[in-house]
Amino acid sequence: MTVLRCKVAVVGDPTVGKSAWLQMFLSNGTNYPRQYVMTMGADLCVKEIEHSETGNSVELYLFDVSGQDVYRRFIENYVEGASFFVVMYDVGHRATFESVTRWVEACRKGRKGMPGILIANKADLGEKVEVFDSQGESFARQHNMTFFKISALKGDNVAAPLNHIASKFSTAYEERVRTLQFLK
């Protein structure tokens, strides 16, 4: 088994639920934060995911980047060296979806074509939804991203985006290895 390390930048406006999502993911859906604590700068957390198809283990280094404007000028530092980025918005607040373009541009500024995930959070809002799935899916397609809808509060689908990243990263590694062996 090979252990692969993958840096992932997690970005989006304040209060969209980035930190809550990561806490739920890291705790396997058992620890939802009951009090809001604003991220200052960026928080780092690590979780290992085994990829059954390749037999590799992927350590995800998740940089939870603050959405506050004061930290926006440092986004390039947090994204530098990342293999993937995640942009999250809150389906109950249209303004957070309208900011997604700016976040994608900031993430891809240093590395054009970097793979990205778009996450619609707070799927549990019901009638309070201001951004519909079709809008998120359309944006993701237009920007060559993969779309996921989750509810960090309910624990719905919280692992799927990061399992997807681990799978893509491991598969890409295996393809590079095959290419290098072919070139020998």
TORLUMLUM-85591 format. One record per residue: residue in three letters; residue number from 0; x, y, z of N, C-alpha, C in turn. Coordinates in pm, whole numbers. Atoms other than C-alpha are relative to their C-alpha. Layout:
ALA:NUM:X:Y:Z:X:Y:Z:X:Y:Z
...
This chain:
MET:0:84:-118:0:0:0:0:88:124:0
THR:1:-69:-128:8:121:348:-90:-83:106:71
VAL:2:68:-111:-65:38:651:123:27:125:-82
LEU:3:-8:-120:81:-33:957:-89:-47:120:82
ARG:4:39:-121:-74:-59:1312:43:-59:101:-98
CYS:5:75:-89:88:-312:1549:-110:-45:123:78
LYS:6:41:-126:-62:-351:1914:-15:-128:48:-66
VAL:7:130:-47:48:-707:2045:-45:-31:133:69
ALA:8:41:-130:-53:-805:2411:-1:-152:5:3
VAL:9:145:-9:-18:-1158:2458:134:-34:148:20
VAL:10:28:-144:-1:-1294:2807:59:-149:28:-16
GLY:11:138:-45:13:-1618:3002:55:-25:113:98
ASP:12:36:-112:-86:-1791:3293:223:-13:-44:146
PRO:13:19:33:-142:-1816:3313:604:-140:-60:23
THR:14:124:62:-50:-2091:3104:770:-68:-95:-98
VAL:15:63:95:91:-2154:2871:475:5:-142:55
GLY:16:-5:131:-65:-2057:2575:695:125:-82:-30
LYS:17:-122:73:33:-1702:2483:586:56:-75:120
SER:18:-58:61:-119:-1573:2416:937:-92:-108:58
ALA:19:96:100:-50:-1891:2235:1045:5:-126:-86
TRP:20:-9:115:91:-1870:2013:735:124:-82:29
LEU:21:-125:74:-25:-1507:1926:803:-5:-72:135
GLN:22:12:65:-129:-1584:1852:1169:-87:-125:-9
MET:23:87:117:18:-1866:1620:1069:73:-109:-78
PHE:24:-76:98:78:-1642:1450:812:106:-68:87
LEU:25:-107:55:-83:-1353:1406:1055:-52:-91:111
SER:26:58:80:-109:-1583:1264:1324:-93:-110:-51
ASN:27:90:100:61:-1763:1032:1081:-146:28:31
GLY:28:140:-40:-16:-2085:1228:1127:-50:5:142
THR:29:46:4:-139:-2092:1228:1506:19:130:77
ASN:30:-32:-119:-78:-1966:1574:1607:-30:128:-78
TYR:31:36:-127:63:-2157:1875:1477:24:112:101
PRO:32:-27:-110:-93:-2032:2201:1632:-127:79:30
ARG:33:123:-69:-39:-2316:2363:1826:17:151:12
GLN:34:-24:-144:-7:-2152:2705:1852:88:40:-118
TYR:35:-78:-50:112:-2017:2908:1563:129:63:51
VAL:36:-130:-58:-32:-1646:2981:1595:65:37:-133
MET:37:-55:-47:126:-1504:3194:1315:143:-49:-18
THR:38:-136:43:33:-1195:3051:1146:86:125:-19
MET:39:-94:-111:12:-897:3285:1175:113:-45:-91
GLY:40:-104:40:94:-670:3258:872:-36:-130:-67
ALA:41:33:133:52:-681:2887:803:26:-103:107
ASP:42:-19:114:-89:-720:2570:1004:42:-119:-85
LEU:43:-45:120:70:-547:2249:903:-51:-122:73
CYS:44:37:130:-56:-692:1905:958:40:-107:-101
VAL:45:-48:110:84:-580:1569:824:-88:-122:24
LYS:46:74:127:-11:-776:1255:750:48:-92:-111
GLU:47:-45:101:95:-665:937:580:-120:-79:-52
ILE:48:107:76:65:-893:762:332:65:-109:-83
GLU:49:-51:110:82:-822:421:187:-82:-9:-127
HIS:50:66:11:131:-898:388:-182:3:-147:-39
SER:51:8:146:19:-1018:31:-233:41:-45:-139
GLU:52:-31:41:138:-974:26:-612:150:-10:-27
THR:53:-144:0:26:-602:107:-606:80:-59:116
GLY:54:-72:49:-118:-512:-12:-256:84:109:65
ASN:55:-76:-112:-58:-358:329:-186:-78:63:115
SER:56:59:-78:-107:-421:537:120:31:146:-29
VAL:57:-18:-142:30:-473:910:67:-18:80:128
GLU:58:10:-92:-112:-394:1152:345:-43:136:-56
LEU:59:50:-129:43:-604:1460:286:42:106:100
TYR:60:-40:-115:-80:-447:1779:420:-98:111:-35
LEU:61:112:-89:28:-754:2000:444:24:136:63
PHE:62:-21:-137:-47:-691:2374:469:-134:72:-5
ASP:63:128:-69:-16:-1012:2534:597:31:150:6
VAL:64:-40:-140:14:-960:2892:478:-115:91:42
SER:65:100:-95:-46:-1144:3175:649:-61:74:-118
GLY:66:69:-73:105:-1403:3345:433:-5:150:23
GLN:67:2:-143:-32:-1358:3683:601:85:78:-100
ASP:68:-70:-84:98:-1251:3964:366:143:31:40
VAL:69:-134:-37:-46:-949:4047:581:104:-107:-37
TYR:70:-92:109:33:-795:3706:494:5:-28:-151
ARG:71:10:30:142:-884:3710:125:131:23:-74
ARG:72:-126:-28:70:-549:3859:24:103:-111:20
PHE:73:-93:110:-26:-376:3549:166:-42:-130:-70
ILE:74:55:121:61:-582:3302:-39:104:-73:-84
GLU:75:-100:64:85:-297:3239:-283:99:-83:82
ASN:76:-92:75:-87:-72:3129:6:-62:-132:46
TYR:77:65:120:-48:-327:2879:132:-25:-101:-112
VAL:78:31:86:114:-401:2743:-215:127:-55:-65
GLU:79:-126:41:63:-36:2718:-323:33:-146:34
GLY:80:-35:141:-18:61:2355:-374:-119:-93:16
ALA:81:119:85:-15:-297:2231:-350:-22:-82:-126
SER:82:34:87:113:-404:1943:-569:-146:15:-39
PHE:83:144:-19:21:-776:2019:-534:-44:120:83
PHE:84:63:-99:-84:-997:2294:-405:-149:-32:9
VAL:85:143:15:-25:-1348:2292:-261:-56:139:24
VAL:86:70:-126:-24:-1581:2590:-284:-139:-37:52
MET:87:130:29:-61:-1887:2584:-59:-86:125:2
TYR:88:96:-108:-17:-2199:2797:-60:-119:-52:81
ASP:89:117:29:-83:-2514:2808:153:-123:14:-89
VAL:90:117:-4:89:-2830:2719:-42:-107:98:49
GLY:91:97:-93:-55:-3026:2952:187:41:146:-10
HIS:92:-48:-138:14:-2821:3264:105:61:19:-139
ARG:93:-41:-19:140:-2797:3361:-262:136:71:-11
ALA:94:-125:-77:9:-2509:3604:-194:122:-92:9
THR:95:-114:91:-11:-2283:3312:-99:23:-75:-130
PHE:96:-13:64:132:-2354:3148:-435:58:100:-100
GLU:97:-50:-103:92:-2288:3475:-617:150:25:19
SER:98:-143:-15:-27:-1941:3481:-456:85:-115:-53
VAL:99:-72:121:40:-1849:3136:-588:97:26:-114
THR:100:-88:-30:114:-1703:3272:-913:131:61:48
ARG:101:-120:-65:-55:-1461:3491:-718:91:-100:69
TRP:102:-79:102:-69:-1350:3193:-506:69:-93:-100
VAL:103:-58:88:102:-1295:2973:-811:117:69:-69
GLU:104:-107:-76:66:-1090:3244:-982:122:12:91
ALA:105:-111:-12:-94:-878:3293:-669:76:-131:13
CYS:106:-65:131:-13:-809:2920:-642:77:-38:-125
ARG:107:-64:39:126:-721:2878:-1006:100:104:-52
LYS:108:-91:-106:43:-514:3193:-1028:143:-52:-15
GLY:109:-136:52:5:-190:3014:-951:15:-129:-78
ARG:110:-6:128:71:-276:2683:-1115:-127:-17:-82
LYS:111:117:10:88:-512:2698:-1408:-37:-148:-19
GLY:112:48:136:22:-725:2389:-1450:3:-89:124
MET:113:0:81:-121:-685:2276:-1088:-140:-57:22
PRO:114:132:60:-22:-967:2029:-1016:-71:61:121
GLY:115:78:-60:-107:-1245:2172:-804:-130:-72:24
ILE:116:128:56:-44:-1550:2059:-614:-87:117:43
LEU:117:97:-101:-43:-1859:2276:-567:-98:-69:93
ILE:118:89:60:-99:-2059:2200:-254:-111:97:37
ALA:119:118:-71:-47:-2411:2322:-185:-31:-54:139
ASN:120:23:43:-137:-2445:2307:194:-135:49:50
LYS:121:125:-31:-69:-2749:2327:420:-121:-49:-79
ALA:122:108:64:77:-2963:2096:209:-123:-25:86
ASP:123:110:24:-93:-3183:2061:517:-93:120:15
LEU:124:77:-124:-19:-3330:2414:478:-143:-6:-53
GLY:125:136:14:49:-3641:2299:292:-47:120:-81
GLU:126:62:-110:74:-3854:2596:182:83:129:2
LYS:127:-83:-121:-10:-3585:2852:275:109:5:-107
VAL:128:-103:8:104:-3373:2755:-27:-12:118:-96
GLU:129:-7:-110:96:-3264:3048:-244:80:-38:-124
VAL:130:-81:45:113:-3024:2858:-472:-37:-146:-27
PHE:131:48:134:34:-3156:2550:-652:112:-87:-55
ASP:132:-101:97:46:-2961:2236:-741:41:25:-144
SER:133:-30:-20:142:-2987:2311:-1112:98:115:-21
GLN:134:-92:-113:11:-2803:2642:-1060:142:-43:39
GLY:135:-131:49:-43:-2519:2477:-871:59:-97:-100
GLU:136:-47:98:99:-2496:2191:-1119:47:69:-128
SER:137:-35:-74:121:-2488:2435:-1412:133:74:19
PHE:138:-126:-69:-27:-2213:2644:-1252:116:-98:0
ALA:139:-107:100:-8:-2008:2333:-1178:39:-48:-140
ARG:140:-29:44:138:-2039:2212:-1540:79:105:-76
GLN:141:-64:-110:73:-1940:2552:-1679:145:21:44
HIS:142:-134:-22:-54:-1629:2559:-1458:78:-130:20
ASN:143:-69:130:-5:-1529:2194:-1499:23:-46:145
MET:144:-4:40:-141:-1609:2110:-1137:-101:-113:21
THR:145:95:103:-39:-1793:1828:-964:-90:59:109
PHE:146:99:-59:-90:-2112:1921:-775:-47:-103:103
PHE:147:57:82:-107:-2225:1780:-440:-95:87:82
LYS:148:93:-68:-89:-2518:1871:-219:6:-74:133
ILE:149:-16:63:-131:-2477:1810:154:-82:74:106
SER:150:49:-67:-119:-2618:1890:494:97:-35:112
ALA:151:-93:24:-110:-2343:1926:752:-78:-24:129
LEU:152:81:14:-121:-2610:1963:1022:-55:-141:16
LYS:153:60:134:-7:-2781:1633:939:101:-110:-25
GLY:154:-101:100:33:-2461:1459:830:-23:-65:-135
ASP:155:34:59:130:-2607:1392:484:109:27:-103
ASN:156:-94:-5:113:-2349:1317:214:131:71:33
VAL:157:-119:-77:-36:-2063:1479:412:131:-65:-47
ALA:158:-124:67:40:-1804:1217:314:18:-5:-152
ALA:159:-5:21:144:-1888:1199:-57:99:91:-73
PRO:160:-94:-85:74:-1692:1506:-178:146:-37:23
LEU:161:-140:30:-29:-1371:1409:-2:37:-142:-40
ASN:162:-25:133:55:-1404:1042:-94:25:11:-151
HIS:163:-17:-24:144:-1436:1164:-454:143:52:-28
ILE:164:-134:-56:18:-1117:1370:-421:106:-108:22
ALA:165:-98:106:-27:-926:1078:-266:6:-100:-114
SER:166:6:95:111:-1041:849:-545:69:57:-124
LYS:167:-61:-64:117:-943:1094:-821:151:14:17
PHE:168:-142:-19:-26:-606:1163:-659:76:-132:-10
SER:169:-63:131:4:-523:795:-615:4:-55:-141
THR:170:6:49:139:-634:706:-968:101:75:-87
ALA:171:-97:-79:78:-425:991:-1114:143:-44:31
TYR:172:-132:50:-38:-123:866:-920:31:-131:-71
GLU:173:-20:130:66:-167:514:-1055:23:16:-150
GLU:174:-19:-26:143:-195:650:-1410:140:54:-27
ARG:175:-136:-52:16:131:844:-1365:102:-112:14
VAL:176:-92:113:-20:304:531:-1236:2:-88:-124
ARG:177:6:83:122:183:329:-1538:71:68:-116
THR:178:-65:-74:107:301:602:-1774:152:-4:15
LEU:179:-145:3:-24:646:613:-1614:58:-139:-25
GLN:180:-47:137:25:676:233:-1626:3:-28:-150
PHE:181:6:19:145:577:241:-1993:119:66:-67
LEU:182:-110:-76:59:850:498:-2066:136:-65:23
LYS:183:-129:66:-31:1125:278:-1916:51:-82:-113
